[in-house]
């Protein structure tokens, strides 16, 4: 079990550990950590919106867009907290 000093550092550790390498280099600057996490989350949000727009166009009667996008993220090993 690993405890982080703040939410941004915790998210940074989770997001960078997704590749399962076991080695994580954490920046010393809190600003760099926060910026990296925010940029990554913006990128994931953009991907989600793009997927949802495509699904709405291709499957206009689809009701489970949220569960479909969750499944896509799971298959791609992507996490958004």
N, C-alpha and C positions, 0 to 999 in steps of 0.2 A: 504494500500500500504506500502510495506516495501522496504527500500533502503539499499543496502549493500555497504560496503566500497570498495570492489574490486570484480572482476569477479569470483574468486575462492569461496569467501564467498557467493556470490549470487547463484552459482551453488550448493554449499553445502546445502544451505537452500532449494532450489528446490528439489534436490535429496533426502534429508532426510524427506521432507514433503510429499513424495509420499505415505506414509502409512496413511496419513490423520489423524494422532493422534493429531495434533495441538501443541504438545510440542516438541521443538527442543533444544537440548543441543549443543551449538556451542563451539568447543575447543577454548581456548584463544590463542594458538599458531598458527600463520599464516602458519607455516611449516606443522603442523598437518592437517589443513584444506586443503592446497594445495595437500598434499600427499594423503589424503582420496579421494579427487575429482579425481585426476589423476589415482589412483588405480581403482576407480569405473568406470571411463571412459574406461580404458584398459579392464576391465572385460566385459563391454557392447560391446566394439569393438570385443572382442573374441567371444562373443555370436553371434553377427551379422555375423562374418566370418563363424562360424560353421553352422549357419542356411543357409547361402548362399551356402556353399559347399554341404550341404545335399540336398538343393533344386536343385542345378545344377546336382547332381547325379540322383535324383529321377525324375526330370522334365527337361531334357536337352534342350528342346525347349522353355522353359519358358522365356518370355521377361520382365516380370514385377517383377523381384526379389526384387528391391528396395521397391516397393509398398507393396509387400507381407511381407517383413521383417518389414516394418513400421506398418502394420496391426497387425502382431504378437506382436510387442512391445506395441502397443496400448492395445491389449487384456490383456497383462501381466502387464499393468500399469508401463511400463518402459519408461524412457525418456533419450535421449542423446543429449546434447547441444554441 
